[in-house]
Amino acid sequence: VIASLGPKNVATTAEIAEGWEPIFYYPEKAAEVWGESLAKGKAKRDPALGDLQIYTTPALAIGDDVDHMLEWVKPHLALYIGGMGAKGKNFYNDLAVRYGYAEEAETIQDLYLAGKKQEATAAVPDELVRAVSLIGPEGYVRERVAAFAESGVTTLSVAPLAADSAGRIALIEKLRAICD
């Protein structure tokens, strides 16, 4: 399994790897952002490898009162979009731009690189966090799981957001019921 983001790296991954693990996977934008690269790589793929498996790692919180959990995810997104790499050379920032968040990505990066990490975190759009995670009521999470599957995701390797082990296990059990 290879984690890759850039067009050439994704094409190579689709050609040679058993699995691909993109970070911050946005199902509704996947074909637009990675479709061409995946197609190029799959065209050269050895059939003996079988189908490319796609693994994603969305944050998970299921319930009617979990919107506050979006705030748990924002620092992680801010770090990657704003603080990984240099201005003009940050693959995660580029990904946010490709997802349609050019202004927000620039703001997040400017704030983060200026040492204003809290402000950078606050600048991460809720919409982006929702798009790359499974946070919301059960019906909403069910819709998101379907969106991930429809976009080609074969495995959800979730990060359950709970205060303790029992809470994390309960979230996994809820997700298992949704996926059955």
C-alpha positions as semicolon CSV with decimal commas, in nm:
position;residue;x (nm);y (nm);z (nm)
1;V;0,000;0,000;0,000
2;I;0,140;0,335;-0,103
3;A;0,031;0,675;0,028
4;S;0,059;0,923;-0,258
5;L;-0,100;1,253;-0,362
6;G;0,070;1,409;-0,660
7;P;-0,048;1,317;-1,011
8;K;0,268;1,127;-1,113
9;N;0,293;0,947;-0,780
10;V;-0,074;0,844;-0,792
11;A;-0,028;0,713;-1,147
12;T;0,275;0,510;-1,038
13;T;0,084;0,381;-0,736
14;A;-0,207;0,270;-0,955
15;E;0,040;0,092;-1,180
16;I;0,253;-0,098;-0,926
17;A;0,083;-0,116;-0,587
18;E;-0,177;-0,346;-0,440
19;G;-0,329;-0,052;-0,256
20;W;-0,341;0,326;-0,248
21;E;-0,390;0,537;0,064
22;P;-0,470;0,900;-0,013
23;I;-0,490;1,137;0,281
24;F;-0,793;1,366;0,329
25;Y;-0,998;1,175;0,072
26;Y;-1,298;1,373;-0,058
27;P;-1,520;1,121;-0,240
28;E;-1,714;1,371;-0,450
29;K;-1,390;1,526;-0,580
30;A;-1,188;1,205;-0,622
31;A;-1,257;1,150;-0,993
32;E;-1,185;1,515;-1,073
33;V;-0,865;1,528;-0,868
34;W;-0,718;1,180;-0,925
35;G;-0,920;1,018;-1,205
36;E;-0,674;1,089;-1,486
37;S;-0,373;0,977;-1,281
38;L;-0,547;0,659;-1,169
39;A;-0,651;0,580;-1,527
40;K;-0,294;0,629;-1,655
41;G;-0,154;0,397;-1,391
42;K;-0,425;0,134;-1,428
43;A;-0,366;0,126;-1,805
44;K;-0,012;-0,001;-1,735
45;R;-0,111;-0,221;-1,440
46;D;-0,018;-0,588;-1,442
47;P;-0,348;-0,782;-1,427
48;A;-0,183;-1,023;-1,183
49;L;-0,200;-0,745;-0,921
50;G;-0,580;-0,748;-0,930
51;D;-0,786;-0,437;-0,873
52;L;-0,625;-0,144;-0,695
53;Q;-0,750;-0,130;-0,337
54;I;-0,823;0,218;-0,202
55;Y;-0,782;0,276;0,172
56;T;-0,899;0,594;0,342
57;T;-0,866;0,708;0,701
58;P;-1,157;0,939;0,784
59;A;-1,230;1,057;1,137
60;L;-1,543;0,894;1,280
61;A;-1,806;1,029;1,519
62;I;-2,166;0,912;1,500
63;G;-2,449;1,085;1,684
64;D;-2,696;1,368;1,687
65;D;-2,465;1,595;1,886
66;V;-2,120;1,544;1,735
67;D;-2,067;1,861;1,530
68;H;-1,822;1,980;1,794
69;M;-1,598;1,690;1,686
70;L;-1,522;1,881;1,367
71;E;-1,299;2,093;1,589
72;W;-1,097;1,780;1,678
73;V;-1,008;1,730;1,311
74;K;-0,927;2,090;1,219
75;P;-0,581;2,109;1,386
76;H;-0,468;1,807;1,185
77;L;-0,590;1,961;0,858
78;A;-0,436;2,298;0,950
79;L;-0,099;2,135;1,021
80;Y;-0,089;1,960;0,685
81;I;-0,245;2,232;0,469
82;G;-0,055;2,510;0,642
83;G;0,259;2,371;0,795
84;M;0,387;2,081;0,586
85;G;0,641;2,202;0,338
86;A;0,720;2,553;0,230
87;K;0,513;2,821;0,063
88;G;0,467;2,703;-0,293
89;K;0,578;2,345;-0,214
90;N;0,316;2,177;0,004
91;F;0,138;1,876;-0,145
92;Y;-0,145;1,895;0,110
93;N;-0,204;2,261;0,039
94;D;-0,209;2,174;-0,331
95;L;-0,469;1,907;-0,257
96;A;-0,694;2,158;-0,076
97;V;-0,661;2,388;-0,378
98;R;-0,753;2,102;-0,612
99;Y;-1,058;2,037;-0,394
100;G;-1,172;2,396;-0,456
101;Y;-1,041;2,566;-0,141
102;A;-0,769;2,787;-0,292
103;E;-0,838;3,100;-0,085
104;E;-0,883;2,904;0,235
105;A;-0,566;2,702;0,173
106;E;-0,365;3,019;0,120
107;T;-0,507;3,175;0,437
108;I;-0,441;2,861;0,642
109;Q;-0,083;2,841;0,516
110;D;-0,011;3,211;0,569
111;L;-0,141;3,195;0,926
112;Y;0,033;2,867;1,007
113;L;0,369;2,976;0,870
114;A;0,335;3,303;1,065
115;G;0,307;3,098;1,384
116;K;-0,066;3,162;1,424
117;K;-0,169;2,799;1,455
118;Q;-0,499;2,864;1,634
119;E;-0,607;3,112;1,369
120;A;-0,500;2,869;1,096
121;T;-0,707;2,597;1,263
122;A;-1,009;2,829;1,281
123;A;-0,970;2,902;0,909
124;V;-1,023;2,536;0,812
125;P;-1,374;2,524;0,661
126;D;-1,630;2,301;0,831
127;E;-1,740;2,191;0,483
128;L;-1,393;2,050;0,410
129;V;-1,380;1,866;0,743
130;R;-1,724;1,713;0,677
131;A;-1,622;1,609;0,325
132;V;-1,316;1,412;0,438
133;S;-1,464;1,259;0,754
134;L;-1,754;1,056;0,887
135;I;-1,890;1,294;1,151
136;G;-2,263;1,336;1,202
137;P;-2,590;1,158;1,274
138;E;-2,620;0,792;1,175
139;G;-2,814;0,868;0,855
140;Y;-2,555;1,121;0,745
141;V;-2,267;0,882;0,817
142;R;-2,452;0,613;0,620
143;E;-2,470;0,855;0,322
144;R;-2,100;0,938;0,356
145;V;-2,002;0,569;0,371
146;A;-2,199;0,518;0,048
147;A;-2,022;0,816;-0,112
148;F;-1,682;0,671;-0,020
149;A;-1,781;0,332;-0,163
150;E;-1,926;0,481;-0,483
151;S;-1,602;0,669;-0,543
152;G;-1,402;0,346;-0,530
153;V;-1,291;0,321;-0,169
154;T;-1,253;-0,043;-0,071
155;T;-1,145;-0,005;0,293
156;L;-1,231;0,251;0,560
157;S;-0,959;0,259;0,824
158;V;-1,132;0,505;1,053
159;A;-1,007;0,717;1,341
160;P;-1,288;0,697;1,599
161;L;-1,320;1,019;1,798
162;A;-1,410;0,926;2,154
163;A;-1,274;1,000;2,498
164;D;-1,195;0,639;2,587
165;S;-1,158;0,285;2,452
166;A;-1,520;0,196;2,526
167;G;-1,638;0,496;2,323
168;R;-1,409;0,409;2,033
169;I;-1,532;0,048;2,034
170;A;-1,895;0,167;2,038
171;L;-1,827;0,386;1,734
172;I;-1,671;0,095;1,546
173;E;-1,974;-0,121;1,632
174;K;-2,208;0,150;1,501
175;L;-2,005;0,179;1,182
176;R;-2,007;-0,199;1,139
177;A;-2,388;-0,196;1,161
178;I;-2,405;0,084;0,904
179;C;-2,176;-0,105;0,665
180;D;-2,360;-0,440;0,694
